[in-house]
Amino acid sequence: MKSRTASWYGPGFWRNDTACGKRLRRKTIGVAHKRLPCGTKVVFSKGGRWLRTKVIDRGPFTNDATWDLTKAAAKKLDFETTDEIRFNVDETTKR
């Protein structure tokens, strides 16, 4: 797995539509990436926890991060700050 910087987002954006057409809510699990197509599947690993999710938004636009997890996704990984995270992109889902 590769490692890159990730951050998380949510409270100020809840009830807004994501760039991929999904309504962002407190329980929405997903990730933002600047270039990967909407729907691309990604697996994340942090501190012994794993999460499989999809790209649902564009970003991140802060902290020089590569990934921006929704708050619900970050919570599943017990991820609370901007930090390094391990990931693997499912190349078969890229359009």
DAVENDA-V202617 format. One record per run of one state. SS is the DSSP state (H for helix, E for strand, L for the rest). FROM is the first residue (numbers start at 1). TO is the last residue. Records with the same first field share a line. If there is no record, write none. Layout:
# DAVENDA-V202617
SS=FROM-TO + FROM-TO
This chain:
# DAVENDA-V202617
L=1-1 + 10-10 + 14-16 + 18-22 + 24-30 + 33-40 + 47-48 + 58-66 + 77-82 + 90-90 + 94-95
E=2-9 + 17-17 + 23-23 + 31-32 + 41-46 + 49-57 + 67-70 + 83-89
H=11-13 + 71-76 + 91-93
